[in-house]
């Protein structure tokens, strides 16, 4: 034995087979590769999804069963002190919650970290799911919340007196994700097209069609803008078809952003983040860290990350008209872009650095 506290860590550690690396993978890898490994002995159980494309429940069940059995074996045989569980929503939370409940039955300390916006929809649709979530939180020693917004959400689901279990740790980025120059520079009067960015999965629930409808409105109004869409997902071919059929001259689908990510993102003036459901989107953090201002829908932790009118603009979910109106406002007042850029960088530098997250995790895990 090393004398270190041994943590059974269930999360995403191996790159998905399609190479589309997401926020869950980055978060888990960044922790186990940090100096936390000097203080804790991590026993890893990988739960990486095969692809960002949505797969059926039945295709996932065999792997879930295998992971749960392995966790039971490790809990019984590997002298585990505590369990750390990174989950998404839906079936992922059911799986990780079950592992957590088993851990508690065997006398282990348990921390669970739900990191997905659709958990709100799961709770709204099913009383059983809501009851299960409350039971898991009540049993666990701590639930990590991605922001104050999420702490308020979970606080409304747990029995009275369990609020001290809810610990806020916002998502994080390594220093390499920050731009060297800080804020971006903008002309006093726009003398070129405003370059707009979509940087998210190509799915209906990510608001891709709200983005496209907003671009149609801007094109119809003669707004001097041009946009590129970066991402992948089940709606990719339909998005290409939409652009062609509607003769969207101001919008281009550019595929999955693989290399030169910082340079590409930094080349845009404004990001339109139109998602219908989010936890705490890493994509948005990356954009803000490079000084690119954001117009975003009011979803999940975005409500904590962006203060409308101070470091970006917020619009209602599913509102292409509001998105187009916000873009028109910034075309008329480019000084706002300059101010939003500066304050976006400040916000992320102050609250979303990897070193700060590591410090919070070390403190939390040391108290278990």
C-alpha positions as CSV (number, residue, x, y, z in Angstrom):
1,X,0.0,0.0,0.0
2,X,1.2,3.5,-0.8
3,X,-0.4,5.2,2.2
4,X,-2.5,7.4,-0.1
5,X,-6.2,7.5,0.1
6,X,-7.5,5.2,-2.6
7,X,-10.3,6.6,-4.9
8,X,-12.4,4.5,-7.2
9,X,-12.9,7.0,-10.0
10,X,-15.6,6.2,-12.6
11,X,-15.5,8.6,-15.5
12,X,-14.2,9.2,-19.1
13,X,-10.5,8.5,-19.5
14,X,-10.0,7.0,-23.0
15,X,-10.6,9.0,-26.2
16,X,-13.9,7.9,-27.8
17,X,-13.5,5.7,-30.9
18,X,-14.7,8.5,-33.3
19,X,-12.1,10.9,-31.9
20,X,-14.7,13.5,-30.9
21,X,-13.4,14.5,-27.5
22,X,-15.9,16.2,-25.2
23,X,-15.9,18.1,-21.9
24,X,-16.4,14.9,-19.7
25,X,-13.2,13.4,-21.1
26,X,-11.2,16.5,-20.7
27,X,-12.4,17.0,-17.1
28,X,-11.5,13.5,-16.0
29,X,-8.2,13.3,-17.8
30,X,-7.1,16.7,-16.5
31,X,-7.7,15.6,-12.9
32,X,-5.8,12.3,-13.1
33,X,-2.9,13.9,-14.9
34,X,-2.6,16.7,-12.4
35,X,-0.6,16.6,-9.1
36,X,-3.7,15.1,-7.4
37,X,-2.0,11.8,-8.2
38,X,0.6,12.7,-5.7
39,X,-2.0,12.7,-2.9
40,X,-4.5,10.1,-4.1
41,X,-4.3,6.7,-5.7
42,X,-6.9,6.6,-8.4
43,X,-8.4,3.3,-9.5
44,X,-10.0,4.1,-12.9
45,X,-13.1,2.6,-14.4
46,X,-13.7,4.1,-17.9
47,X,-17.2,5.0,-19.0
48,X,-16.4,6.9,-22.2
49,X,-19.2,6.8,-24.8
50,X,-18.3,5.2,-28.1
51,X,-19.4,8.2,-30.2
52,X,-21.1,11.6,-29.8
53,X,-23.9,10.1,-32.0
54,X,-26.8,9.1,-29.8
55,X,-26.9,5.3,-29.2
56,X,-29.8,3.2,-28.1
57,X,-30.3,2.1,-24.5
58,X,-30.1,-1.6,-25.4
59,X,-26.7,-1.2,-27.1
60,X,-25.4,0.5,-23.9
61,X,-26.7,-2.0,-21.3
62,X,-24.1,-4.7,-21.7
63,X,-21.2,-2.2,-21.1
64,X,-23.1,-0.6,-18.2
65,X,-23.6,-4.1,-16.6
66,X,-19.9,-4.9,-17.1
67,X,-18.8,-1.6,-15.5
68,X,-21.1,-2.0,-12.5
69,X,-19.8,-5.6,-11.9
70,X,-16.3,-4.4,-12.1
71,X,-17.0,-1.6,-9.6
72,X,-18.6,-4.1,-7.2
73,X,-15.4,-6.3,-7.5
74,X,-13.1,-3.3,-6.8
75,X,-15.2,-2.2,-3.9
76,X,-15.0,-5.6,-2.3
77,X,-11.4,-6.5,-3.1
78,X,-9.3,-3.4,-3.6
79,X,-9.4,-1.6,-0.3
80,X,-11.1,1.5,-1.7
81,X,-11.6,4.4,0.6
82,X,-13.9,6.6,-1.5
83,X,-15.8,6.6,-4.8
84,X,-15.8,9.6,-7.2
85,X,-18.5,9.4,-10.0
86,X,-18.7,11.6,-13.0
87,X,-22.1,11.3,-14.7
88,X,-24.1,12.7,-17.5
89,X,-27.9,12.6,-17.4
90,X,-30.5,9.9,-18.1
91,X,-29.1,6.4,-18.0
92,X,-25.6,7.6,-17.1
93,X,-26.9,9.1,-13.8
94,X,-28.8,5.9,-13.1
95,X,-25.7,3.8,-13.6
96,X,-23.4,6.1,-11.5
97,X,-26.0,6.6,-8.8
98,X,-26.3,2.8,-8.5
99,X,-22.6,2.5,-8.1
100,X,-22.7,5.2,-5.5
101,X,-25.5,3.5,-3.5
102,X,-23.5,0.2,-3.6
103,X,-20.5,2.0,-2.3
104,X,-22.4,3.5,0.6
105,X,-23.8,0.0,1.4
106,X,-20.2,-1.2,1.7
107,X,-19.2,1.7,3.9
108,X,-17.4,3.9,1.4
109,X,-17.4,7.6,1.1
110,X,-19.1,8.7,-2.2
111,X,-19.0,11.8,-4.3
112,X,-21.1,12.2,-7.5
113,X,-20.7,14.9,-10.1
114,X,-23.7,15.2,-12.6
115,X,-22.5,17.2,-15.6
116,X,-25.4,17.4,-18.1
117,X,-28.2,19.9,-18.7
118,X,-30.9,17.3,-19.8
119,X,-31.1,16.1,-16.2
120,X,-33.6,18.9,-15.7
121,X,-35.8,17.3,-18.4
122,X,-35.4,13.9,-16.8
123,X,-36.6,15.2,-13.5
124,X,-39.5,17.1,-15.1
125,X,-40.7,14.0,-17.1
126,X,-40.5,11.4,-14.4
127,X,-41.4,11.4,-10.7
128,X,-39.5,8.1,-10.4
129,X,-36.3,9.7,-11.7
130,X,-36.8,12.7,-9.4
131,X,-37.2,10.3,-6.4
132,X,-34.2,8.3,-7.4
133,X,-32.0,11.4,-7.8
134,X,-33.1,12.6,-4.3
135,X,-32.2,9.2,-2.9
136,X,-28.8,9.2,-4.5
137,X,-27.9,12.7,-3.2
138,X,-29.2,11.8,0.3
139,X,-27.0,8.7,0.4
140,X,-23.9,10.3,-1.0
141,X,-21.4,12.3,1.1
142,X,-21.2,15.1,-1.5
143,X,-22.7,16.2,-4.8
144,X,-20.6,18.5,-6.9
145,X,-22.5,21.2,-8.7
146,X,-21.2,23.0,-11.8
147,X,-22.4,26.4,-10.7
148,X,-24.6,28.3,-8.2
149,X,-27.5,27.8,-10.7
150,X,-27.1,24.0,-10.5
151,X,-26.7,24.1,-6.7
152,X,-30.1,25.9,-6.5
153,X,-31.6,23.2,-8.8
154,X,-30.3,20.3,-6.7
155,X,-31.2,22.0,-3.5
156,X,-34.8,21.9,-4.6
157,X,-34.7,18.1,-5.0
158,X,-33.0,16.9,-1.8
159,X,-34.5,16.5,1.6
160,X,-34.2,19.5,4.0
161,X,-30.9,19.5,5.8
162,X,-28.8,18.1,2.9
163,X,-27.7,21.4,1.5
164,X,-24.2,21.2,3.0
165,X,-23.6,18.2,0.7
166,X,-23.9,20.4,-2.4
167,X,-20.4,21.7,-3.4
168,X,-19.9,24.1,-6.3
169,X,-16.9,23.5,-8.6
170,X,-17.2,25.3,-11.9
171,X,-15.8,23.7,-15.1
172,X,-12.2,24.5,-15.8
173,X,-9.6,25.1,-18.6
174,X,-5.8,24.7,-18.6
175,X,-3.7,27.8,-19.2
176,X,-3.0,26.7,-22.7
177,X,-6.6,27.5,-23.7
178,X,-6.2,31.2,-22.9
179,X,-5.2,33.7,-25.6
180,X,-1.9,35.4,-25.1
181,X,-3.3,38.8,-26.0
182,X,-6.4,38.8,-23.8
183,X,-9.2,40.8,-25.2
184,X,-9.9,41.2,-29.0
185,X,-9.7,44.5,-30.9
186,X,-12.7,45.8,-32.8
187,X,-13.1,48.7,-35.2
188,X,-15.0,51.7,-33.9
189,X,-17.4,51.4,-36.8
190,X,-17.7,48.0,-38.5
191,X,-16.0,48.3,-41.9
192,X,-16.2,44.5,-42.7
193,X,-18.6,41.7,-42.2
194,X,-19.2,40.6,-38.5
195,X,-17.8,37.0,-38.3
196,X,-20.1,34.7,-36.4
197,X,-19.3,31.3,-34.9
198,X,-21.4,28.2,-34.1
199,X,-19.2,25.9,-32.0
200,X,-21.2,23.0,-30.6
201,X,-22.7,19.6,-31.5
202,X,-25.0,19.5,-34.5
203,X,-28.2,18.4,-32.8
204,X,-31.7,19.9,-32.5
205,X,-31.3,20.2,-28.7
206,X,-28.2,22.3,-29.2
207,X,-30.2,24.9,-31.1
208,X,-28.6,24.5,-34.5
209,X,-31.9,25.3,-36.2
210,X,-32.3,28.4,-34.1
211,X,-28.9,29.5,-35.3
212,X,-29.8,28.8,-38.9
213,X,-33.2,30.6,-38.6
214,X,-31.4,33.6,-37.1
215,X,-29.0,33.7,-40.0
216,X,-31.9,33.6,-42.4
217,X,-33.4,36.6,-40.6
218,X,-30.1,38.5,-40.7
219,X,-29.7,37.7,-44.4
220,X,-33.2,39.0,-45.1
221,X,-32.5,42.2,-43.2
222,X,-29.3,42.7,-45.2
223,X,-27.1,42.5,-42.1
224,X,-23.4,42.5,-43.0
225,X,-22.5,39.2,-41.3
226,X,-20.9,35.9,-42.3
227,X,-21.0,32.7,-40.2
228,X,-19.3,29.3,-40.0
229,X,-20.6,26.2,-38.2
230,X,-18.1,23.9,-36.5
231,X,-19.2,20.6,-35.0
232,X,-20.6,17.1,-35.7
233,X,-23.8,15.3,-34.9
234,X,-26.9,13.5,-36.2
235,X,-28.2,16.7,-37.9
236,X,-25.1,17.3,-40.0
237,X,-26.5,16.3,-43.4
238,X,-29.8,18.1,-42.7
239,X,-27.9,21.3,-41.8
240,X,-26.1,21.2,-45.1
241,X,-29.4,20.6,-46.9
242,X,-31.0,23.5,-45.0
243,X,-28.2,25.9,-46.0
244,X,-28.5,24.8,-49.7
245,X,-32.3,24.8,-49.9
246,X,-32.7,28.2,-48.2
247,X,-29.8,29.7,-50.2
248,X,-28.1,30.9,-47.1
249,X,-25.2,32.8,-48.6
250,X,-23.9,34.1,-45.3
251,X,-23.5,30.7,-43.6
252,X,-21.0,27.8,-44.2
253,X,-20.8,24.4,-42.5
254,X,-17.1,23.9,-41.8
255,X,-17.0,20.4,-40.2
256,X,-15.4,19.2,-37.0
257,X,-12.7,21.6,-35.6
258,X,-9.6,19.5,-35.0
259,X,-6.4,21.5,-35.4
260,X,-5.5,25.1,-34.8
261,X,-8.5,25.4,-32.5
262,X,-7.3,28.6,-30.8
263,X,-6.4,30.4,-34.0
264,X,-9.7,29.4,-35.7
265,X,-11.9,30.5,-32.7
266,X,-9.9,33.7,-32.2
267,X,-10.6,34.7,-35.8
268,X,-14.3,35.2,-35.1
269,X,-16.0,38.3,-33.7
270,X,-18.9,36.8,-31.9
271,X,-20.1,33.3,-30.9
272,X,-23.8,32.4,-31.1
273,X,-24.5,29.7,-28.4
274,X,-28.1,28.6,-29.1
275,X,-28.4,25.4,-27.0
276,X,-31.6,24.3,-25.4
277,X,-30.0,22.4,-22.6
278,X,-26.5,22.6,-21.0
279,X,-24.7,21.8,-17.8
280,X,-21.6,24.1,-17.9
281,X,-20.5,24.1,-21.5
282,X,-16.7,23.8,-22.0
283,X,-17.1,25.1,-25.6
284,X,-18.4,28.4,-24.2
285,X,-15.5,28.6,-21.8
286,X,-13.0,28.0,-24.6
287,X,-14.6,30.8,-26.7
288,X,-14.7,33.3,-23.8
289,X,-11.1,32.5,-22.7
290,X,-10.0,33.6,-26.2
291,X,-11.8,36.9,-25.9
292,X,-14.7,36.1,-28.3
293,X,-17.9,37.6,-27.0
294,X,-21.1,35.5,-26.8
295,X,-24.8,35.8,-27.4
296,X,-26.3,32.8,-25.6
297,X,-29.6,31.2,-24.7
298,X,-30.4,31.2,-21.0
299,X,-29.5,27.6,-20.1
300,X,-27.8,25.8,-17.2
301,X,-24.7,27.4,-15.8
302,X,-24.7,30.0,-18.7
303,X,-26.9,32.0,-16.3
304,X,-23.9,32.2,-13.9
305,X,-21.2,32.6,-16.6
306,X,-22.7,35.5,-18.5
307,X,-24.3,38.6,-17.1
308,X,-26.4,40.0,-19.9
309,X,-25.1,43.4,-21.0
310,X,-21.9,43.1,-19.0
311,X,-19.9,40.3,-20.6
312,X,-22.3,39.1,-23.3
313,X,-26.0,39.0,-24.2
314,X,-28.6,36.4,-23.2
315,X,-31.7,35.5,-25.1
316,X,-34.6,33.1,-24.5
317,X,-34.3,29.5,-25.5
318,X,-35.6,28.8,-29.0
319,X,-35.8,32.5,-30.1
320,X,-34.1,33.1,-33.5
321,X,-35.6,36.5,-33.6
322,X,-34.0,37.6,-30.3
323,X,-30.7,36.1,-31.6
324,X,-30.8,38.1,-34.8
325,X,-31.8,41.3,-32.8
326,X,-28.8,40.9,-30.5
327,X,-26.5,40.6,-33.5
328,X,-28.0,43.7,-35.0
329,X,-27.4,45.5,-31.7
330,X,-23.8,44.6,-31.8
331,X,-23.4,45.6,-35.4
332,X,-24.6,49.1,-34.5
333,X,-22.6,49.3,-31.3
334,X,-19.2,47.5,-31.8
335,X,-17.8,49.1,-28.7
336,X,-19.9,46.6,-26.8
337,X,-18.0,43.8,-28.5
338,X,-14.7,45.3,-27.2
339,X,-16.1,45.5,-23.6
340,X,-17.7,42.0,-23.7
341,X,-14.4,40.6,-24.9
342,X,-12.4,42.1,-22.0
343,X,-14.9,41.1,-19.4
344,X,-15.3,37.5,-20.8
345,X,-11.5,36.9,-20.5
346,X,-11.5,38.4,-17.0
347,X,-14.5,36.2,-15.9
348,X,-12.9,32.9,-17.1
349,X,-9.4,33.8,-15.8
350,X,-10.8,34.5,-12.3
351,X,-13.0,31.5,-11.9
352,X,-12.3,28.7,-14.4
353,X,-8.6,27.8,-14.3
354,X,-7.5,24.2,-13.9
355,X,-5.3,25.0,-10.9
356,X,-8.3,26.4,-9.0
357,X,-10.3,23.2,-9.7
358,X,-7.5,21.0,-8.6
359,X,-7.3,22.9,-5.3
360,X,-11.0,22.4,-4.7
361,X,-11.0,18.7,-5.5
362,X,-8.0,18.2,-3.2
363,X,-9.8,19.9,-0.4
364,X,-13.0,17.9,-1.0
365,X,-11.4,14.5,-1.4
366,X,-9.1,15.0,1.6
367,X,-12.1,15.5,3.9
368,X,-13.8,12.2,2.9
